[in-house]
Amino acid sequence: MCELYASQNPDLYRVRKKSIRIQGVVTSLALENKIWQVLEQIAEQENLSVPQFISTLYQESVERHGAVDNLASLLRISCLTYLLNSTKP
């Protein structure tokens, strides 16, 4: 039943930590390797580095909503949104 999902390469969902600077503060993000890969695609499309993209997304989210309670979740949902929108005709 779940063959497509269960057959995923474990390296794709292995978590990797990276440190980035957001608004002058260094923070550590722990995300799955596949999420980092999609963030690289998004950043490249926007002509930004991954840290620049994350910092910009964070700032724009704060401006719209006042705060970002869970940056890792915001990044995962952003990647999902990107992937879903890139598959539309």
PAZAPA-4460 file (N, C-alpha, C; in steps of 0.05 Angstrom, whole numbers, plus 32768, in hexadecimal, padded with zeros to 4 digits):
% residues 89
    n_x    n_y    n_z   ca_x   ca_y   ca_z    c_x    c_y    c_z   seq   type   mol
   8010   7FE8   8000   8000   8000   8000   8011   8019   8000     1      M     A
   8025   801A   8010   8036   8032   8013   8051   802F   8006     2      C     A
   8054   801E   7FF2   806D   8018   7FE6   807C   8031   7FDD     3      E     A
   806D   8043   7FD0   807A   805C   7FC6   8087   806C   7FDC     4      L     A
   8079   806D   7FF3   8083   807D   800A   8098   806D   801A     5      Y     A
   8093   8053   801E   80A5   8043   802E   80C0   803E   8021     6      A     A
   80C0   8041   8006   80D9   803B   7FF7   80EC   8054   7FF5     7      S     A
   80E5   8069   8003   80F6   8081   8002   8112   807B   800D     8      Q     A
   8126   8087   8000   8141   8085   8008   8144   8091   8024     9      N     A
   814E   8082   8038   8150   808E   8053   8161   80A7   8055    10      P     A
   8174   80AB   8042   8184   80C3   8042   8172   80DC   803D    11      D     A
   815C   80D9   8030   814A   80F0   802A   813D   80FA   8044    12      L     A
   8137   80E8   8057   812A   80F2   806F   813C   80F3   8087    13      Y     A
   8156   80EE   8082   816A   80F2   8098   816C   8110   809E    14      R     A
   816C   8117   80B7   816D   8133   80BF   8189   813D   80BF    15      V     A
   818D   8155   80B4   81A7   8163   80B4   81A3   817E   80C1    16      R     A
   81B5   8185   80D3   81B4   81A0   80E0   81C7   81B3   80D1    17      K     A
   81BD   81CB   80CE   81CD   81E1   80C3   81C8   81FA   80D4    18      K     A
   81DD   820A   80D6   81DB   8224   80E4   81D9   823A   80D0    19      S     A
   81C6   824C   80D3   81C3   8263   80C2   81BF   827C   80D3    20      I     A
   81C4   8293   80C7   81C0   82AC   80D5   81A6   82B9   80CB    21      R     A
   8194   82BF   80DE   817B   82CC   80D8   817A   82E5   80E9    22      I     A
   8178   82FC   80DC   8177   8316   80EA   818E   8318   80FE    23      Q     A
   81A5   8310   80F5   81BD   8313   8106   81C1   82FE   811C    24      G     A
   81AE   82EB   811E   81AF   82D7   8132   81B4   82BC   8125    25      V     A
   81C8   82AD   812F   81CD   8292   8124   81B9   827F   8130    26      V     A
   81AC   826F   811F   8199   825B   8128   81A0   8241   811A    27      T     A
   8199   822B   8127   819E   8211   811C   8183   8205   8112    28      S     A
   8183   81FA   80FA   816B   81EE   80EF   8171   81D0   80EA    29      L     A
   815F   81BF   80F3   8161   81A2   80EE   814B   819B   80DB    30      A     A
   8152   8195   80C2   813F   818D   80AE   8148   8175   809F    31      L     A
   8135   8167   8093   813B   814F   8083   814B   8158   806A    32      E     A
   815C   8145   8061   816C   814B   8049   815C   8153   8031    33      N     A
   8145   8146   802D   8134   814D   8016   8129   816A   8019    34      K     A
   8124   8173   8031   811B   818F   8035   8131   81A2   802D    35      I     A
   814A   819B   8036   8161   81AC   802E   8164   81AD   8010    36      W     A
   815F   8197   8002   8162   8196   7FE5   814D   81A8   7FD8    37      Q     A
   8134   81A7   7FE2   811F   81B8   7FD7   8125   81D5   7FDD    38      V     A
   812E   81DB   7FF5   8136   81F7   7FFB   814B   8201   7FE8    39      L     A
   815E   81F0   7FE1   8173   81F8   7FCD   8166   81FE   7FB2    40      E     A
   8152   81EF   7FAA   8145   81F4   7F91   8136   820F   7F91    41      Q     A
   8128   8213   7FA7   8119   822C   7FAA   812C   8244   7FAA    42      I     A
   8141   8242   7FBA   8154   8258   7FBC   8161   825E   7FA1    43      A     A
   8168   8249   7F93   8174   824D   7F78   8161   825B   7F65    44      E     A
   8148   8253   7F66   8133   8260   7F56   8131   827E   7F5C    45      Q     A
   8135   8284   7F76   8132   82A0   7F7F   814D   82AF   7F7D    46      E     A
   8162   82A2   7F73   817D   82AE   7F71   8187   82B6   7F8C    47      N     A
   8183   82A5   7FA0   818C   82A9   7FBB   819B   8290   7FC5    48      L     A
   81AB   8294   7FD9   81B6   827C   7FE7   81A0   8272   7FF9    49      S     A
   81A3   8259   8003   818F   824E   8015   818C   825F   802F    50      V     A
   81A2   8268   803B   819F   8279   8053   8191   8293   804C    51      P     A
   8197   829F   8035   8189   82B8   802D   816C   82B3   8029    52      Q     A
   8165   829D   801D   8148   8297   8019   813A   8293   8033    53      F     A
   8146   8283   8045   813A   827E   805F   8136   8298   806F    54      I     A
   814B   82A9   806E   814A   82C3   807D   8134   82D5   8071    55      S     A
   8132   82D5   8057   811D   82E6   804A   8101   82DB   8050    56      T     A
   80FE   82C1   804E   80E4   82B5   8055   80DC   82BA   8072    57      L     A
   80EF   82B8   8084   80EB   82BE   80A0   80E1   82DA   80A4    58      Y     A
   80F0   82ED   8098   80E9   8309   809B   80CE   8310   8090    59      Q     A
   80C8   8305   8078   80AE   830B   806C   8097   82FE   807C    60      E     A
   809C   82E7   8088   8088   82DA   8098   8083   82EA   80B2    61      S     A
   8098   82F4   80BE   8095   8305   80D5   8085   831E   80CE    62      V     A
   808B   832A   80B8   807C   8342   80AF   805F   833D   80AB    63      E     A
   8058   8325   80A1   803C   831E   809B   802D   8315   80B4    64      R     A
   803B   8305   80C6   802D   82F8   80DB   8037   8300   80F7    65      H     A
   804C   8310   80F9   8055   831A   8113   806A   8308   8120    66      G     A
   806B   82EE   8118   807E   82DC   8124   807F   82C2   8114    67      A     A
   8094   82B4   8118   8097   8299   810C   809B   8286   8124    68      V     A
   8086   8277   812A   8088   8265   8142   8099   824C   813D    69      D     A
   8099   8242   8124   80A8   822A   811E   80B4   822C   8102    70      N     A
   80CD   8235   8101   80DA   823A   80E7   80DD   8221   80D7    71      L     A
   80E4   820B   80E4   80E8   81F1   80D6   80CE   81E9   80C9    72      A     A
   80B7   81EC   80D6   809E   81E5   80CA   8097   81F8   80B3    73      S     A
   809D   8211   80B6   8098   8224   80A1   80A8   821C   8088    74      L     A
   80C1   8214   808C   80D1   820C   8075   80C7   81F2   8068    75      L     A
   80BE   81DF   8078   80B3   81C6   806D   809A   81CC   805C    76      R     A
   8088   81DD   8067   806F   81E4   8059   8076   81F4   8040    77      I     A
   808A   8206   8042   8092   8215   802A   809C   8203   8014    78      S     A
   80AB   81EE   801B   80B5   81DB   8008   809E   81CB   7FFC    79      C     A
   808B   81C3   800C   8073   81B4   8002   8063   81C6   7FEF    80      L     A
   805F   81DF   7FF6   8051   81F2   7FE5   8060   81F5   7FCB    81      T     A
   807A   81F8   7FCB   808A   81FB   7FB3   8086   81E2   7FA1    82      Y     A
   8089   81CB   7FAD   8086   81B2   7F9D   806A   81AF   7F92    83      L     A
   8056   81B4   7FA1   803B   81B2   7F97   8035   81C6   7F81    84      L     A
   803F   81DE   7F83   803B   81F2   7F6E   804C   81ED   7F56    85      N     A
   8062   81E0   7F58   8073   81DB   7F41   8069   81C3   7F31    86      S     A
   8057   81B4   7F3B   804C   819D   7F2C   8032   81A4   7F1E    87      T     A
   8027   81BC   7F23   800F   81C4   7F15   8015   81CC   7EF8    88      K     A
   8002   81C5   7EE6   8007   81CB   7ECA   8008   81E9   7EC4    89      P     A
***
